Amino acid sequence: MKNYLKVVISLLTFAALTLFLQSCNEQVAAQKNNLAMSTAITSAADKKPLSEEFKHYWYAGEAEITSYKLEQARYGEIREGNAVMIYVTEPFHNQKQVKADGNNPDNIPVLKLNSTKKYLTGIYPYSIMSSSFYPVHDNQHALKVSFSSQEWCGQVYAQLNNREAFEIMSHSYFESEADVALNLEKALLENELWNKIRINPEGLPTGNMQIIPSMEYIRLTHKELKSYNADVSLTKNNGITTYNINYPELGRSLKISFSTSFPHTIESWSDTFKDGYGPKAKLLTSTATKLKSIKSPYWQKNSNEYLPLRDSLGL
């Protein structure tokens, strides 16, 4: 009889334990489902709607091309040159991290900025290009940022991909910077701010924060690629809003001025920093002032007959 009771008690205990574990597993599964649903809802809620004004301007099958008079600090002197900003919307293949060739469920609509600078340093020329791909719905960091610089000493290239972390690779003709690969924790990117200004300037962050400086600044000044503490503010005056970014550790101050009203065109910028190396480094200010702007499907205008269009940009 005692053995029988022991068996019954064991079976009842096993059954109770089984029910308890099953209940726990169901609760964990429910929590995971709730978390996934919550994440999806949050993601959808954060997806900023596009205004009709925005869609009419940016989805007309044209790019916005704006030229600037450039005064660039390099090697302790100010160099004269030109800068061009090309903004255009396009589908971005998020998995492959490139412009999509066609429709794909993974595509994300982005506002792309290709920014170029050309200037001379004595006998030899500099050619610089930065690209940033930023979601038009303004709900996450830039999906990709790239930078390249060519001059007679050599060329450098860097690329950031927005995945689980910021995945960065960089190549340079300098031995100490030759081939670099690293991951950074996500932080505000200076490169993406130029896109965000055009999409949602009201959402520009202000205050004290961590910002990863532009790839151009990092590479040409040979600073460590990481986030730096920055003080950020917005000022408005006579229809122009200026975004002020001050990096105390770097001794650098960047000011981007844009039209307060839509389409928030970049009117000018100034970048004050120590240029040069060692005791010869000087605090200089690079500036760019808007010359002309056009909208055009420029990729369709690549024959010689369209060369005069460069005159319309003052180039």
C-alpha positions as CSV (number, residue, x, y, z in Angstrom):
1,M,0.0,0.0,0.0
2,K,2.8,2.4,0.9
3,N,4.6,1.7,-2.5
4,Y,1.3,2.3,-4.3
5,L,0.9,5.7,-2.6
6,K,4.5,6.6,-3.4
7,V,3.8,5.9,-7.1
8,V,0.6,7.9,-7.1
9,I,2.3,10.8,-5.4
10,S,5.2,10.7,-7.9
11,L,2.8,10.7,-10.8
12,L,0.9,13.6,-9.4
13,T,4.1,15.5,-8.8
14,F,5.3,14.8,-12.3
15,A,2.0,15.9,-13.8
16,A,2.0,19.1,-11.7
17,L,5.6,19.9,-12.7
18,T,4.8,19.3,-16.4
19,L,1.8,21.7,-16.2
20,F,3.9,24.3,-14.5
21,L,6.7,24.1,-17.1
22,Q,4.1,24.2,-19.9
23,S,2.5,27.3,-18.3
24,C,5.9,28.9,-18.0
25,N,6.8,28.2,-21.6
26,E,3.4,29.6,-22.7
27,Q,4.0,32.8,-20.7
28,V,7.5,33.2,-22.2
29,A,6.2,32.7,-25.7
30,A,3.4,35.2,-25.0
31,Q,5.9,37.7,-23.7
32,K,8.0,37.3,-26.8
33,N,5.0,37.7,-29.0
34,N,3.9,40.8,-27.1
35,L,7.5,42.2,-27.3
36,A,7.6,41.5,-31.1
37,M,4.2,43.1,-31.5
38,S,5.2,46.1,-29.4
39,T,8.4,46.5,-31.4
40,A,6.6,46.4,-34.6
41,I,4.0,48.9,-33.4
42,T,6.7,51.2,-32.2
43,S,8.6,51.0,-35.5
44,A,5.4,51.8,-37.4
45,A,4.5,54.7,-35.1
46,D,8.0,56.2,-35.5
47,K,7.6,56.1,-39.3
48,K,7.0,59.8,-40.0
49,P,4.3,60.4,-42.7
50,L,5.3,62.3,-45.8
51,S,3.4,65.6,-46.5
52,E,2.0,66.2,-50.0
53,E,4.4,69.1,-50.3
54,F,7.3,66.8,-49.7
55,K,6.1,64.2,-52.1
56,H,5.4,66.8,-54.8
57,Y,8.9,68.2,-54.5
58,W,11.0,65.1,-54.0
59,Y,9.1,62.6,-56.1
60,A,8.9,64.5,-59.3
61,G,11.5,62.4,-61.1
62,E,14.3,65.0,-60.6
63,A,17.3,65.7,-58.4
64,E,18.0,69.0,-56.7
65,I,21.5,70.2,-57.6
66,T,23.0,73.2,-55.8
67,S,26.4,74.8,-56.3
68,Y,28.4,76.7,-53.7
69,K,31.4,79.0,-53.7
70,L,33.9,77.1,-51.5
71,E,36.7,78.5,-49.3
72,Q,38.4,75.4,-47.8
73,A,41.0,75.3,-45.1
74,R,43.8,72.9,-46.0
75,Y,47.5,72.8,-44.9
76,G,47.2,76.0,-43.0
77,E,45.8,78.1,-45.8
78,I,42.4,78.9,-47.4
79,R,41.8,77.4,-50.8
80,E,39.2,78.6,-53.3
81,G,37.1,76.0,-55.0
82,N,33.5,74.8,-55.6
83,A,31.1,72.5,-53.9
84,V,28.0,70.8,-55.2
85,M,25.2,69.1,-53.3
86,I,23.0,66.6,-55.2
87,Y,19.8,65.5,-53.3
88,V,17.6,62.8,-54.8
89,T,15.1,60.2,-53.6
90,E,15.6,56.6,-54.5
91,P,14.8,53.0,-53.3
92,F,17.6,51.5,-51.1
93,H,18.1,47.7,-50.9
94,N,18.5,47.4,-47.1
95,Q,20.0,43.9,-47.2
96,K,22.6,44.6,-49.9
97,Q,23.0,48.2,-48.7
98,V,23.0,49.7,-52.2
99,K,20.6,51.5,-54.5
100,A,17.9,49.0,-55.5
101,D,17.6,48.1,-59.2
102,G,13.9,47.2,-58.9
103,N,11.0,46.5,-56.5
104,N,11.9,44.5,-53.5
105,P,10.1,44.0,-50.2
106,D,13.4,44.9,-48.4
107,N,13.6,48.3,-50.1
108,I,13.6,51.4,-48.0
109,P,12.9,54.9,-49.6
110,V,15.7,57.2,-48.9
111,L,16.8,60.8,-49.6
112,K,20.4,60.4,-50.8
113,L,22.9,63.2,-50.7
114,N,26.0,63.2,-52.9
115,S,28.2,66.1,-51.8
116,T,31.3,67.0,-53.7
117,K,34.2,69.5,-53.2
118,K,37.0,70.4,-55.6
119,Y,39.9,72.8,-54.8
120,L,43.6,73.2,-55.5
121,T,46.4,72.9,-53.0
122,G,49.3,74.5,-54.8
123,I,50.1,72.5,-57.9
124,Y,47.8,69.6,-57.2
125,P,44.0,69.2,-57.0
126,Y,41.7,67.7,-54.3
127,S,38.5,65.9,-55.2
128,I,36.2,64.9,-52.4
129,M,32.9,63.1,-52.3
130,S,30.6,62.1,-49.4
131,S,27.4,60.2,-49.8
132,S,24.7,59.5,-47.2
133,F,21.5,57.5,-47.5
134,Y,18.8,58.5,-45.0
135,P,15.3,57.1,-44.7
136,V,12.7,59.6,-45.9
137,H,10.4,58.5,-43.0
138,D,13.1,59.8,-40.5
139,N,12.8,56.8,-38.2
140,Q,16.3,55.5,-38.0
141,H,20.0,56.5,-38.6
142,A,21.4,56.8,-42.1
143,L,21.5,53.3,-43.7
144,K,24.9,54.0,-45.3
145,V,27.6,56.7,-45.4
146,S,30.6,56.7,-47.7
147,F,33.5,59.0,-48.3
148,S,36.4,59.3,-50.7
149,S,39.2,61.7,-51.3
150,Q,41.6,61.8,-54.3
151,E,44.7,63.9,-54.7
152,W,48.2,63.4,-56.2
153,C,49.6,61.8,-53.0
154,G,47.0,59.1,-53.1
155,Q,43.4,58.3,-52.3
156,V,41.4,57.3,-49.2
157,Y,38.0,55.6,-48.9
158,A,35.7,54.9,-45.9
159,Q,32.3,53.4,-45.6
160,L,29.8,53.0,-42.8
161,N,26.9,50.4,-42.9
162,N,24.1,50.6,-40.5
163,R,23.5,47.0,-39.3
164,E,23.4,45.7,-35.7
165,A,26.1,48.2,-35.0
166,F,27.8,50.7,-37.3
167,E,30.1,48.6,-39.4
168,I,33.0,50.6,-40.7
169,M,35.8,49.9,-43.1
170,S,38.5,52.4,-44.2
171,H,41.4,52.3,-46.6
172,S,44.2,54.9,-47.0
173,Y,47.6,55.3,-48.5
174,F,49.0,56.2,-45.1
175,E,50.6,53.2,-43.4
176,S,49.0,53.9,-40.0
177,E,45.5,54.0,-41.6
178,A,46.0,51.6,-44.4
179,D,43.2,49.0,-43.8
180,V,40.9,49.4,-40.9
181,A,37.7,47.6,-39.9
182,L,35.7,48.3,-36.7
183,N,32.3,48.4,-35.2
184,L,30.9,51.5,-33.4
185,E,27.9,51.8,-31.1
186,K,25.2,53.7,-32.8
187,A,25.2,57.5,-32.3
188,L,24.1,60.6,-34.2
189,L,26.0,60.9,-37.4
190,E,27.1,64.3,-38.6
191,N,26.8,63.1,-42.1
192,E,23.1,62.3,-41.7
193,L,22.2,65.7,-40.4
194,W,22.4,67.2,-43.8
195,N,19.7,64.8,-45.0
196,K,17.6,65.3,-41.8
197,I,17.6,69.0,-42.3
198,R,15.8,68.6,-45.7
199,I,13.3,66.1,-44.3
200,N,12.4,67.1,-40.8
201,P,14.3,70.1,-39.4
202,E,11.8,70.5,-36.6
203,G,13.1,67.1,-35.3
204,L,16.8,68.1,-35.2
205,P,18.2,67.2,-31.8
206,T,19.6,70.0,-29.6
207,G,21.5,70.1,-26.3
208,N,24.5,68.1,-25.2
209,M,25.0,64.8,-27.0
210,Q,27.4,62.3,-28.6
211,I,28.0,62.8,-32.4
212,I,30.2,60.9,-34.8
213,P,31.9,63.7,-36.9
214,S,31.8,63.6,-40.6
215,M,34.1,61.1,-42.4
216,E,35.7,64.0,-44.3
217,Y,36.8,65.7,-41.1
218,I,38.0,62.5,-39.5
219,R,40.0,61.3,-42.5
220,L,41.6,64.6,-43.5
221,T,42.5,65.6,-39.9
222,H,43.5,62.0,-39.0
223,K,41.4,62.0,-35.9
224,E,40.1,58.8,-34.2
225,L,36.8,57.7,-35.7
226,K,34.4,57.6,-32.7
227,S,31.6,59.7,-31.2
228,Y,32.6,63.0,-29.5
229,N,30.7,65.1,-27.0
230,A,28.9,68.0,-28.7
231,D,26.8,71.0,-27.8
232,V,24.1,71.6,-30.3
233,S,21.7,74.5,-30.8
234,L,19.3,76.1,-33.3
235,T,19.0,79.8,-34.1
236,K,16.6,81.6,-36.4
237,N,16.9,84.9,-38.1
238,N,15.0,86.4,-41.1
239,G,13.9,83.2,-42.6
240,I,17.2,81.4,-42.1
241,T,17.7,78.7,-39.5
242,T,21.3,77.9,-38.4
243,Y,22.2,74.5,-36.8
244,N,25.2,75.0,-34.6
245,I,27.4,72.1,-33.5
246,N,30.3,72.6,-31.2
247,Y,32.8,69.9,-30.4
248,P,34.8,71.0,-27.3
249,E,37.3,68.2,-27.4
250,L,38.1,68.8,-31.1
251,G,38.1,72.6,-30.8
252,R,35.7,72.5,-33.8
253,S,32.5,74.4,-34.6
254,L,30.2,73.6,-37.5
255,K,27.3,75.9,-38.6
256,I,24.8,74.9,-41.2
257,S,22.4,77.5,-42.4
258,F,19.2,76.6,-44.3
259,S,15.9,78.1,-45.3
260,T,13.4,77.9,-42.4
261,S,10.5,77.3,-44.9
262,F,10.2,74.2,-47.1
263,P,12.2,72.9,-48.9
264,H,14.8,73.9,-46.3
265,T,17.5,74.5,-48.9
266,I,21.1,74.6,-47.5
267,E,22.1,78.2,-48.0
268,S,25.6,78.2,-46.5
269,W,27.9,76.5,-43.9
270,S,31.1,77.3,-42.0
271,D,33.5,74.9,-40.3
272,T,36.0,76.2,-37.9
273,F,38.8,73.9,-36.8
274,K,42.6,73.6,-36.3
275,D,44.0,72.9,-39.7
276,G,47.6,71.5,-40.0
277,Y,49.8,69.6,-37.7
278,G,51.7,70.2,-34.5
279,P,52.7,73.8,-33.6
280,K,52.0,74.9,-37.1
281,A,48.3,74.1,-36.8
282,K,46.0,77.2,-37.3
283,L,42.4,77.8,-36.3
284,L,40.8,78.4,-39.7
285,T,37.3,78.6,-41.0
286,S,36.1,76.8,-44.2
287,T,33.0,78.4,-45.7
288,A,30.5,77.7,-48.5
289,T,28.0,80.1,-49.9
290,K,25.1,79.1,-52.2
291,L,25.5,80.1,-55.9
292,K,22.7,78.5,-57.9
293,S,20.2,75.7,-57.7
294,I,18.3,73.7,-60.3
295,K,16.1,70.6,-60.4
296,S,16.9,68.1,-63.2
297,P,17.0,64.4,-64.1
298,Y,20.7,64.9,-64.7
299,W,21.4,61.2,-65.2
300,Q,19.5,61.5,-68.5
301,K,21.6,64.5,-69.6
302,N,25.1,63.0,-70.2
303,S,25.7,64.0,-73.8
304,N,27.8,66.9,-74.9
305,E,24.7,68.9,-75.9
306,Y,24.0,69.4,-72.2
307,L,27.3,70.9,-71.3
308,P,25.9,74.4,-71.2
309,L,23.7,73.3,-68.2
310,R,26.8,73.6,-66.1
311,D,26.8,77.3,-66.8
312,S,23.4,77.5,-65.1
313,L,25.1,76.2,-61.9
314,G,28.0,78.6,-62.2
315,L,30.4,75.7,-62.8
